[in-house]
Amino acid sequence: MAKPSFRLQKLLRRTRFLLFFLSAAYLMTGSLLLLQRARVALPPGPRAPGPLQALPVAAVALGVGLLDSRALRAPRVSPDLPLGVDVPRGPPARARPGPRWLRTRNPELRQPRRGWFHHFVGDPQGAPALRPEAPGPAVGGRGTYVGCFSDSGRDRTLKGAVFFDLRKMTVSHCQDACAERSYVYAGLEAGAECYCGNRLPVTSVGPEACNHECKGEKGSACGGVGRLSVYRVQELQPGSRKRRTVTYRGCFRLPENGTHTFPDSLLQPNATAEACSGFCSQKEFPLAVLRGRECYCAYPTPQFSLRDAVDSSLCGRGPEAPRQAEYCEVYQTPVQDTRCTDRRFLPTKSKVFVALSSFPGAGNTWVRHLIEHATGFYTGSYYFDGTLYNKGFKGEKDHWRSRRTICVKTHESGRREIEMFDSAILLIRNPYRSLVAEFNRKCAGHLGYAADRNWKSKEWPDFVNSYAAWWSSHVLDWLRYGKRLLVVHYEDLRRSLVPTLRDMVAFLNVSVSEERLLCVENNKEGSFWRRGRRPHDPEPFTPEMRALIDGYIRTVDRALREHGGAGLPGEYVPR
């Protein structure tokens, strides 16, 4: 018996040594790969400009956070860390398991941030590899290549319909997006960014400066760091969405000083809404104002806010209705109101760490869109969502504790997760609407609807039973542990956007003009709203589900009143 026991002990010793040797070899190989990548990304010395030899896109053009502070083992700043990232000192924080109910219900929210790792091991979202030949203009699209231009910063010429695509950006994709909104020029930057406009940038540079390939189109030039490959858009590509049409906003009284309110005008006989809108779109104005044969182009302003519409018959839209001289018809043009599209990271680290907290499906992404355009600063996120980053949320890839963003999106609850923040905007939405929105997102993504089979399956009642309790506990935890809260109801933003947004901006300690808030109102929908057919059954809740959700509504309403608030809006509370 002793001999087999001795052999087993000997085998275990050899196995332990073998595992130790393999682990050491694996770590050494990984270290060599990281060092090799660092040599490729940063050339050792200056040389003549070559293809794709600019500073790393991830560090300069995209403004992303490269290193997760939780992965640091020593209290020192890595040379690869971007300026402004706050690296905590002390022992590394252990993995954040979170509450048990959160781990089991929505595991995708607990996904760790791996942006720093992908930067080194070759994530396709990083800088493109060096190629022996420089990329050239695309030849397959219907647009005409104009040249390479320098166009960046707050005074950017092309600043309409901005979007990113870190994996599949092509020249035709950008051209179609700009043509859809009636823009004349499409500019591509850093291989993954698309900008639109009707005027060419002033500064032209050599073609060698546009040395980045398009992420989804090898060999085609897609600008560089602070450089745009500009194409003139002629028409939409076959199979793409149709060009956006003119939208009638209503009949309004003319302002007292129309010359000052309307910065551009056109006089022509038999002026039509299409002709006036086309003229104003070319001038990059979001509003076309028509009065008889007079066409004016305008922005929403405090003197012309489009909030007091009158009967359309006063503008002569009814049968045999006489046109009143002091009234005008207003149309929304396809172009974007660009007075509030400039965004950037905070110039210095914020002293107050602010959360934008909500239950999933409460409209957090839409509110981030409003906050970014109102304040001019990016919002961050406790998670990373590449889809949101591609839609222009650059703070999505910045480290959530960098304090370079105006606030940080989170769906977390629990004392530890809440007390990390100095203050928070607590966004609450009717649980019936939140549950439907989150179920749609889980089944069909940010912009789709769940199929009928999803609603009829066992998945839907299980989802309601699990997530309804989370909706309640999320609000109760933030009321209990939050240090400084501003409670905002999604429905209030929908009904009265500018006053509610003004309170949120003041809470964030940012001063903005009334014109900028009106610009946000004019661009309020953003890029994230569901398209397509809605579910056939608009009322998927059974009586048992309603009884469960109504109980949680009463609990939260009572807690808000005890906290000194006004309680939930009337349409929430069961009567």
C-alpha positions in Angstrom: 0.0 0.0 0.0 2.9 2.3 0.8 4.4 2.0 -2.8 1.3 3.2 -4.6 0.9 6.0 -2.2 4.5 7.1 -2.8 4.0 7.0 -6.6 0.9 9.2 -6.2 2.8 11.7 -4.2 5.6 11.8 -6.7 3.1 12.3 -9.6 1.4 15.2 -7.7 4.8 16.9 -7.2 5.6 16.6 -10.9 2.2 17.9 -11.9 2.6 20.9 -9.5 6.0 21.7 -11.0 4.7 21.3 -14.6 1.7 23.7 -13.9 4.1 26.3 -12.4 6.4 26.0 -15.4 3.6 26.4 -17.9 2.2 29.4 -16.0 5.6 31.1 -15.9 6.1 30.5 -19.7 2.6 31.9 -20.4 3.2 35.1 -18.5 6.7 35.6 -20.1 5.2 35.1 -23.6 2.4 37.6 -22.8 5.0 40.1 -21.6 7.0 39.8 -24.8 3.9 40.3 -26.9 3.1 43.5 -25.0 6.6 44.8 -25.4 6.5 44.1 -29.1 3.1 45.9 -29.5 4.5 48.9 -27.6 7.4 49.0 -30.1 5.1 48.9 -33.0 2.7 51.5 -31.7 5.4 54.1 -30.8 8.3 54.3 -33.3 11.7 54.8 -31.6 12.6 58.0 -33.3 11.4 60.7 -35.7 11.3 59.8 -39.4 9.6 61.0 -42.6 5.8 60.7 -42.5 4.7 57.3 -43.7 1.4 55.6 -43.9 -0.5 55.4 -40.7 2.4 56.7 -38.6 0.5 59.3 -36.5 0.1 59.1 -32.8 -2.2 56.2 -31.7 -5.8 56.8 -32.6 -6.9 55.4 -29.3 -4.9 57.9 -27.4 -5.3 61.1 -29.5 -8.2 60.9 -32.0 -10.7 58.9 -29.9 -9.8 60.3 -26.4 -10.3 57.0 -24.7 -9.1 55.6 -21.3 -6.5 52.9 -21.9 -5.9 51.5 -18.4 -8.3 50.2 -15.8 -7.2 51.4 -12.4 -8.4 48.2 -10.8 -5.8 46.3 -12.7 -2.9 48.3 -11.3 -0.7 46.5 -8.7 1.4 49.4 -7.6 0.6 53.1 -6.8 2.3 54.6 -9.8 1.0 56.1 -13.1 1.6 54.1 -16.2 3.2 56.0 -19.2 0.3 54.7 -21.3 -2.4 56.3 -19.1 -4.1 59.3 -20.7 -3.9 62.6 -19.1 -6.6 63.1 -16.4 -7.2 59.5 -15.4 -7.4 59.2 -11.6 -5.3 56.1 -10.5 -6.3 55.1 -6.9 -3.4 54.3 -4.6 -3.3 51.3 -2.3 -4.0 47.7 -2.8 -6.0 46.7 -5.8 -9.8 46.4 -5.4 -11.1 42.9 -5.7 -13.7 41.9 -8.3 -17.0 43.6 -7.8 -19.5 40.8 -7.3 -22.4 43.1 -6.5 -25.6 42.0 -4.9 -26.7 38.4 -5.6 -29.9 39.5 -7.3 -28.0 41.7 -9.7 -25.5 38.9 -10.5 -28.2 36.5 -11.4 -30.6 38.8 -13.2 -28.5 40.9 -15.6 -25.0 39.5 -16.0 -24.2 41.7 -18.9 -24.2 44.7 -16.6 -21.4 43.1 -14.5 -19.1 42.7 -17.6 -15.6 43.9 -16.5 -13.9 46.7 -18.4 -11.2 45.3 -20.7 -10.4 48.4 -22.8 -6.8 48.5 -21.5 -6.2 44.9 -22.5 -7.7 45.3 -26.0 -5.5 48.3 -26.6 -2.3 46.2 -26.2 -3.4 42.9 -27.7 -4.8 44.4 -30.9 -8.5 45.2 -30.4 -9.9 46.2 -33.8 -11.0 49.4 -32.1 -7.4 50.5 -31.6 -4.9 52.1 -34.0 -4.6 50.4 -37.4 -1.5 48.4 -38.2 1.2 49.9 -40.3 0.9 49.1 -44.0 3.5 49.3 -46.7 1.3 51.5 -49.0 -0.7 54.6 -48.1 -4.5 54.3 -48.4 -6.1 56.3 -51.2 -9.5 57.8 -52.0 -12.4 55.4 -52.4 -13.3 54.7 -56.0 -16.5 52.7 -55.6 -18.8 55.4 -54.2 -20.9 57.9 -56.1 -19.4 60.8 -54.2 -16.5 62.8 -55.6 -13.2 63.0 -53.5 -12.4 66.6 -52.7 -9.2 66.3 -50.7 -7.6 66.1 -47.3 -8.4 68.9 -44.8 -7.6 70.0 -41.3 -10.8 70.4 -39.4 -11.0 69.8 -35.6 -11.9 71.5 -32.3 -14.9 73.6 -31.4 -14.8 75.6 -34.6 -15.1 72.6 -36.8 -16.7 73.3 -40.2 -18.2 69.8 -40.7 -20.1 69.2 -37.5 -23.5 67.9 -38.5 -24.8 64.3 -38.2 -21.7 63.0 -36.4 -21.3 59.3 -35.8 -18.6 56.7 -35.3 -18.2 53.1 -36.3 -15.1 51.4 -35.0 -15.5 48.2 -36.9 -17.4 48.8 -40.2 -16.9 52.4 -41.2 -16.8 52.9 -45.0 -16.8 55.9 -47.3 -20.2 55.0 -48.7 -21.6 54.5 -45.2 -20.6 58.1 -44.3 -21.8 59.4 -47.6 -25.2 57.9 -47.2 -25.6 59.2 -43.6 -24.8 62.7 -44.8 -27.0 62.5 -47.9 -29.9 61.3 -45.8 -29.8 64.6 -44.0 -29.3 66.7 -47.2 -25.7 67.6 -46.5 -23.3 68.3 -49.4 -20.0 67.1 -47.9 -19.0 64.0 -46.0 -15.8 64.0 -44.0 -14.1 60.9 -42.5 -11.6 61.2 -39.7 -9.3 58.7 -37.9 -10.7 55.7 -39.8 -13.9 55.5 -37.8 -15.5 59.0 -37.5 -18.0 60.6 -39.9 -18.9 64.3 -40.1 -21.3 66.2 -42.4 -21.7 69.7 -43.6 -22.4 72.1 -46.5 -19.2 74.1 -46.4 -15.7 72.9 -47.0 -13.1 73.3 -44.3 -10.7 76.3 -44.8 -7.4 74.5 -44.3 -6.3 72.0 -47.0 -3.4 69.7 -46.3 -1.4 67.2 -48.3 -2.9 63.8 -49.1 -0.2 62.1 -47.0 -1.8 63.5 -43.8 -5.0 61.4 -44.4 -3.2 58.2 -43.8 -5.7 56.1 -41.9 -7.7 53.3 -43.5 -11.4 53.0 -43.1 -12.2 50.3 -40.5 -14.5 48.5 -42.8 -12.8 49.3 -46.2 -9.2 48.3 -46.6 -7.2 50.6 -48.9 -9.6 53.6 -48.7 -8.5 56.8 -47.0 -10.5 57.8 -43.9 -8.6 60.9 -42.7 -6.1 60.9 -39.9 -5.7 62.5 -36.5 -7.4 65.9 -36.8 -7.6 65.3 -40.6 -10.6 64.8 -42.8 -10.9 62.9 -46.1 -13.7 65.0 -47.6 -16.1 63.7 -50.3 -18.8 65.6 -52.1 -22.1 63.7 -51.8 -24.2 63.5 -54.9 -27.0 61.0 -54.2 -27.8 58.1 -51.9 -26.4 54.7 -52.6 -28.7 52.0 -53.8 -30.5 50.2 -51.0 -29.9 52.9 -48.4 -32.6 54.8 -46.5 -34.5 57.5 -48.2 -33.5 61.2 -47.8 -35.3 62.7 -44.8 -38.2 64.9 -45.7 -39.4 68.3 -44.5 -41.5 68.2 -41.3 -44.3 70.7 -40.7 -43.9 72.2 -37.2 -47.0 74.4 -37.2 -48.4 77.9 -37.6 -46.8 80.6 -35.4 -47.0 84.4 -34.9 -44.0 86.2 -36.3 -41.7 87.7 -33.8 -41.6 91.5 -33.4 -38.1 91.9 -34.8 -38.1 89.3 -37.6 -34.9 90.7 -39.3 -32.9 90.0 -36.2 -34.5 86.7 -35.4 -34.2 85.3 -38.9 -30.6 85.6 -40.0 -31.2 84.6 -43.7 -34.0 85.1 -46.2 -35.1 84.5 -49.8 -37.8 86.2 -51.8 -39.2 84.4 -54.8 -42.7 84.2 -56.5 -44.8 81.1 -55.6 -42.4 80.0 -52.9 -43.1 76.5 -51.7 -42.2 74.6 -48.5 -39.8 72.3 -50.5 -38.0 75.2 -52.1 -37.7 77.2 -48.8 -36.5 74.1 -47.0 -33.9 73.3 -49.6 -32.6 76.9 -49.4 -32.3 76.7 -45.6 -30.8 73.2 -45.6 -28.1 74.5 -47.9 -27.4 77.3 -45.4 -27.4 74.7 -42.6 -30.4 76.1 -40.7 -32.8 73.7 -39.0 -35.9 75.8 -39.5 -37.5 77.1 -42.7 -40.1 79.9 -42.2 -42.6 80.6 -45.0 -44.8 83.6 -45.2 -46.3 84.1 -48.7 -43.4 84.5 -51.1 -41.0 85.3 -48.3 -38.7 82.5 -47.1 -36.7 82.9 -43.9 -34.1 80.6 -42.3 -33.8 80.4 -38.5 -32.9 78.7 -35.3 -35.2 78.3 -32.3 -34.6 81.3 -30.0 -36.2 82.7 -26.8 -38.1 85.1 -29.1 -39.1 82.3 -31.5 -39.3 79.2 -29.3 -42.0 77.3 -31.3 -44.0 76.6 -28.1 -47.1 78.7 -28.8 -48.6 77.3 -32.0 -51.8 78.7 -33.3 -54.6 77.4 -35.5 -53.2 76.5 -39.0 -56.1 78.4 -40.6 -54.4 81.6 -39.7 -51.6 80.6 -42.1 -54.0 79.9 -44.9 -53.8 76.1 -44.7 -57.6 75.5 -44.6 -60.0 75.6 -47.5 -60.5 79.2 -48.5 -58.8 80.3 -45.3 -57.2 83.8 -45.7 -53.6 84.1 -44.8 -52.9 86.5 -41.9 -49.8 88.7 -42.4 -48.5 88.4 -38.9 -48.4 84.6 -39.0 -46.0 82.2 -40.7 -45.6 78.4 -41.4 -42.6 76.7 -39.9 -40.9 73.6 -41.2 -38.1 71.4 -39.8 -35.4 70.9 -42.4 -33.4 67.7 -42.6 -30.1 69.3 -41.3 -29.1 69.2 -37.7 -29.1 72.2 -35.3 -25.3 72.4 -34.8 -25.3 75.0 -32.0 -25.1 72.3 -29.3 -23.2 69.5 -31.0 -19.7 70.4 -29.8 -18.7 68.1 -26.9 -15.4 67.5 -25.2 -14.0 66.0 -22.0 -13.7 68.2 -18.9 -10.5 70.4 -19.0 -9.7 69.4 -15.4 -10.7 66.6 -13.1 -14.1 67.1 -11.6 -14.1 67.6 -7.8 -17.6 66.2 -7.5 -18.1 62.6 -8.7 -21.7 62.6 -10.1 -23.7 59.5 -11.0 -26.6 59.3 -13.5 -28.4 56.4 -12.0 -31.4 54.6 -13.3 -33.1 51.2 -13.6 -32.4 49.7 -17.1 -35.0 50.8 -19.6 -35.6 54.1 -17.8 -34.1 56.2 -20.7 -30.6 56.7 -19.3 -29.0 56.8 -22.8 -31.5 59.4 -24.0 -30.8 61.5 -20.9 -27.1 61.2 -21.5 -27.7 62.6 -25.0 -29.6 65.6 -23.5 -26.9 66.3 -20.9 -24.0 66.1 -23.3 -25.6 68.5 -25.8 -26.8 70.9 -23.0 -23.4 71.0 -21.1 -21.0 70.4 -24.0 -19.2 67.7 -22.0 -19.2 64.0 -22.4 -20.8 61.6 -20.0 -19.1 58.4 -18.8 -20.3 54.9 -18.1 -19.7 52.3 -15.4 -19.9 49.8 -18.3 -18.6 49.7 -21.9 -21.1 49.5 -24.8 -19.5 49.6 -28.2 -22.9 50.4 -29.8 -23.2 53.6 -27.8 -19.6 54.5 -28.5 -20.3 54.2 -32.2 -23.2 56.6 -31.9 -21.0 59.3 -30.5 -20.8 58.7 -26.8 -17.0 59.1 -26.6 -17.0 59.0 -22.8 -18.2 55.3 -23.1 -14.5 54.2 -23.4 -13.0 56.6 -20.9 -12.4 55.0 -17.5 -15.5 55.5 -15.3 -13.4 56.9 -12.4 -11.3 59.3 -14.5 -13.5 62.3 -13.5 -13.1 63.7 -17.0 -16.9 63.4 -17.7 -19.7 65.5 -16.4 -21.5 62.4 -14.9 -21.3 58.6 -15.0 -24.1 56.3 -16.1 -24.8 53.4 -13.7 -27.5 50.9 -13.0 -25.8 49.7 -9.8 -27.4 49.7 -6.4 -26.2 48.6 -3.0 -24.5 50.7 -0.3 -20.9 50.2 -1.6 -21.7 51.1 -5.2 -23.8 54.2 -4.2 -21.4 55.7 -1.6 -18.6 55.9 -4.2 -20.4 58.9 -5.7 -20.6 62.4 -4.2 -24.0 63.1 -5.7 -26.4 61.6 -8.3 -29.2 62.3 -10.7 -31.7 59.6 -10.0 -33.8 59.0 -13.1 -37.1 57.2 -12.5 -39.5 56.0 -15.2 -42.9 54.3 -14.9 -42.1 50.6 -14.2 -44.5 49.4 -16.8 -42.7 51.3 -19.5 -39.2 50.5 -18.1 -39.9 46.8 -18.1 -41.1 46.8 -21.7 -38.2 48.9 -22.8 -35.6 46.7 -21.1 -37.2 43.5 -22.4 -37.1 44.9 -25.9 -33.4 45.8 -25.5 -32.5 42.3 -24.2 -34.3 40.6 -27.0 -33.7 43.0 -29.9 -30.9 45.5 -29.0 -31.1 49.2 -28.4 -33.2 50.0 -31.4 -35.4 46.9 -32.0 -38.6 45.4 -30.7 -38.9 41.9 -29.1 -40.7 39.4 -31.4 -44.2 38.1 -30.6 -42.7 34.7 -29.6 -40.7 36.4 -26.9 -43.7 38.0 -25.3 -45.7 34.7 -25.5 -42.9 32.6 -24.0 -42.1 31.9 -20.3 -39.2 34.3 -20.6 -41.5 37.4 -20.2 -43.3 36.4 -16.9 -40.0 35.3 -15.4 -38.5 38.6 -16.5 -41.3 40.6 -14.8 -41.2 38.7 -11.6 -37.4 39.2 -11.4 -37.0 42.8 -12.6 -40.0 44.4 -11.0 -38.4 43.9 -7.6 -35.2 45.4 -8.9 -37.0 48.5 -10.1 -38.2 49.1 -6.5 -35.0 48.2 -4.7 -32.9 50.4 -7.0 -34.8 53.5 -6.1 -35.0 52.6 -2.4 -31.2 52.0 -2.1 -30.4 55.3 -3.7 -32.8 57.2 -1.4 -31.2 55.5 1.5 -27.5 55.7 0.7 -27.2 58.6 -1.8 -25.4 61.6 -0.4 -27.0 64.3 -2.6 -29.8 63.5 -5.0 -31.8 65.1 -7.7 -34.8 63.0 -8.5 -35.9 63.3 -12.2 -38.9 61.6 -13.7 -38.6 60.5 -17.4 -42.2 61.7 -18.0 -41.4 65.2 -16.8 -38.6 65.4 -19.4 -40.9 64.4 -22.1 -43.6 66.9 -21.1 -41.4 69.8 -20.1 -37.9 69.3 -21.4 -36.3 72.7 -21.2 -37.3 73.5 -17.5 -36.4 70.0 -16.3 -33.1 70.0 -18.2 -32.3 73.4 -16.8 -32.6 72.0 -13.3 -30.4 69.1 -14.2 -27.7 71.4 -15.7 -27.8 73.6 -12.6 -27.4 70.5 -10.4 -24.3 69.7 -12.4 -23.0 73.2 -11.8 -22.8 74.2 -15.4 -24.0 77.5 -16.9 -25.6 77.3 -20.3 -27.5 79.7 -22.5 -31.1 79.6 -23.2 -30.3 79.2 -26.9 -28.3 76.1 -26.2 -31.2 74.5 -24.3 -33.5 75.3 -27.2 -31.0 73.7 -29.5 -31.2 70.6 -27.4 -34.9 70.6 -27.5 -34.7 70.9 -31.3 -32.4 67.8 -31.4 -34.0 66.0 -28.5 -34.6 62.6 -30.1 -31.0 61.8 -30.7 -29.9 58.6 -32.4 -31.5 56.1 -30.0 -35.2 55.6 -30.6 -36.8 52.4 -31.7 -37.8 52.0 -35.4 -40.1 49.5 -37.1 -43.3 47.8 -36.1 -44.3 47.9 -32.4 -45.5 44.6 -30.8 -49.0 43.5 -31.8 -50.1 43.3 -28.1 -49.5 46.7 -26.5 -50.6 45.4 -23.1 -48.5 42.4 -22.2 -49.2 42.5 -18.4 -51.5 40.0 -16.8 -53.6 40.9 -13.7 -51.1 39.0 -11.5 -48.2 41.0 -12.9 -50.1 44.3 -12.4 -50.8 43.4 -8.8 -47.1 42.8 -8.2 -45.9 46.0 -9.9 -48.6 48.2 -8.3 -47.4 47.0 -4.9 -43.8 48.2 -5.7 -45.2 51.5 -7.1 -46.9 52.2 -3.8 -43.7 51.4 -1.8 -41.5 53.7 -3.9 -44.1 56.5 -3.8 -44.3 56.3 0.0 -40.4 56.3 0.2 -40.1 59.4 -2.1 -42.6 61.3 0.1 -40.8 60.3 3.3 -37.6 61.6 1.7 -39.1 65.0 1.2 -40.1 64.7 -2.4 -43.4 65.0 -4.2 -43.8 61.3 -4.8 -44.3 59.6 -8.1 -46.2 61.3 -10.9 -50.0 60.7 -10.9 -49.9 58.3 -13.9 -47.7 55.8 -12.0 -49.7 55.4 -8.8 -52.6 53.0 -8.9 -56.0 54.5 -8.1 
